[in-house]
């Protein structure tokens, strides 16, 4: 029988102790269907498991929430083209000093250097192109794999 | 996201956004404004005081809505953006494109007639 895949999230939360550290490192893995309707739920889940540290400020939580929503939207829409036979893998690791989330799609990848945000007054009417710009400004570090289908975002304790 | 729409005595069409405005639901807002434009509405306030976050698609939807409203000779104002939400408009310089008011009351008061 063929048909649309059910919109299920596969969640695996693993906590492990780091030697000589006061807290624990939390690892979270998610396998997300290529449906934009899942994004809000995934963001909420990850924030609940990863952004519990006292050092993450209100603005830090907000920024990470938006950056994560952007990365998921890019992976689902631009990467996987909303193809429901493809998935987005999310790996998060949270420890006392940083929160790092990697979002990987099954698309062909892209060159992040080619994306320019519409910031000039004459370009402000453009509806697209702000996603990557926002991510870069909302988190402390952003990197991509060589193929360009995986983004890694880091929020650091300051 | 859900939203409620109402019209005040001055004929301003007020849309209150409840929840996030993101890629998965931006079309609902665009459709709502388009339908109101089709029904002759020209003065709009969108209230974000119950919105947690907006992504770039949500910002893009607002850009498109603003353009359509202007093309029809109308006026759009945004209201109720908290400090975090406002920072997104400042980062993307969209604070220069939109008329932004602290509160719905001030946004409504900005319309004449």
Interface residues (C-beta under 8 A of the other chain):
Chain A: X36 X37 X39 X40 X58 X59 X62 X65 X66 X69 X70 X73 X76 X77 X117 X119 X121 X124 X125 X126 X127 X128 X129 X130 X131 X133 X134 X137
Chain B: X19 X20 X22 X23 X24 X52 X53 X54 X55 X56 X57 X59 X60 X61 X63 X64 X67 X83 X84 X87 X88 X91 X92 X93 X94 X96 X97
